[in-house]
């Protein structure tokens, strides 16, 4: 089955990281266990919805052509206004790497302002998830015309 994301097909009242199927139904997608936790629910659904809404508002305020620091500052201000628990520029391990945000003490947020997301961005988020033993990371690229949150789930090693 071929997956695709078309930002024009996404409804703003649904979780924007749910992809539309080219063929099949949404039930087929939701039954796919890689995005669901053991209770057959999207991992941190409510928290993701809140964080994605903040990202949409930040992009609307600054537009697509700001710098990463501007987006992070505006995102931090929105988190403070909503009284959401977060840590900014948290140093991970002894490597000196800093993640942009740790929100709700369980979700890693990476902010980007570049033409496109590459594999290295996913690997970087995966390193943070492994080091902190967390389940979910979200990458936001504010340079995109439409914000498309990229959910990254921690790999489990067997």
N, C-alpha and C positions, 0 to 999 in steps of 0.2 A: 504494500500500500504506500502510495506517495503522499508525503505531508507537504503542506505549504501554508504560509501565512500571508494573508492579504489584509493590510491595515484598513482598507475601505470596507471590509466585511465584518470587522470587529465591532461589537456593540459596546458603547461606553459604559453600560450598566452591568456588564459581565466582566469576569476576571480576564484582562487582556492577554494573558499568556496562554489561554486555551486556543489551540489552533483549529481552524476550520478544515474538515476533511474534504479532500477532492472527491472521494466517493465513500459511501457509507453514511453512518449517522453519528451524531455527537455521543450516543451511548457506546458506540464502538470505541471512540477515543477515550471516554471516561473509564471504560473497562480495562484500558491499557494500564497495567500495574506500575509502570515506571513513574507516573506522576501522582500516584495515590499512596496514602499511608495504609496501615493495616485495617483501618475502619472504612476503607473505600471512600475516603474523602480527600480532596486536594490538600496537600501539605500546607498548613498555616494559611488557610483560605482567607479568613477575615483580616489577618495581619497583612497579607499580600494585597488585598483590595485597598486597604488604607494607604499602604506605601506606594502603590501604583497611582492612586489618586493624587498623592503629593507630587509624584514625578510629573504627572500631566500638568498640574498647576505651575510647577517650577518652569517647565518648558514654555508654557504660555506666557509667563512673566518675562523671561529672559530672551526667548526665541531660540532658534537653532544655532546661532553663531557665537555663543558665549564661550568662555573658558571653563575648564573643569572646576576650578576653584570657585567661580561665580555660582555654578550649579550647586556645588557642595554647600556653600554659604547659605544660599536660598533654601536648600533642602533642610539644613540644620535649623534655620529660623522657623520653618514650617513644623518640624518635629517638636521644637520648644513650644510653639503655639498650641499644639495638640497634646502637650504633656506626655509625649511618648519617650520611654526610657531608651537612651542610645549612648554609644561611645563613638567618638570621631577620631580618625587616624590612630587606631589601635595598633600597636606594634605586635606582630605575630611571631612568636618564638624568638630565637636569638639571631635570626637572619637579618633583622633590621627592616623587613618588609612591613608596610603599613596598609591596613585595609581602610577603605573610606569610612564605612559605618558598620557598627554592630548594633542592630536594633532589636528591641524586646529581648535582649540577651540570647537570641536564638536564630537571627537571620543576618547574614552577611550581605551588605550592599556595596556594589562597586559602581562608581560613576565614571562615565567615559564621555569625551567630547572629541570624537574622531570620525573619519568618513565611514568606517565600518568596524564591526567587532571581528576579531580574529581568534584562532584557536588558542593562542597564548593567553588571551583574556579569560577563556574558560579554564585553562590550566591554572592560572593564577588564582582564580576563585576556588578551584578544587583544592589547591594547596592550603588556602585559608580554612576551608571546611574541614580538611583532614587534621590540620594542626589544632584547631579549636574544638574538634569533635562535634561539629554542628551538622544539621541535615540540609539546610537550604541557603543558597546564595542567589541574589538577583543582580543582574548586570543591566544598567540603564545606559543607553547611548543617546545623549541629548542632541547629537548632530543629525540624527535621523529626522526625516520630515514628520514622521509619526512615531511616538515613543512605542517601542515594542519590548517590554520587559523580557529578558532572557533568564529563565529559571535554571539554576544549576543545582542538581541534587548530589549529595556526597556519595562517592563510589564506595561500595562495601567490598572489602577484599575478602576473598574466601580461601 
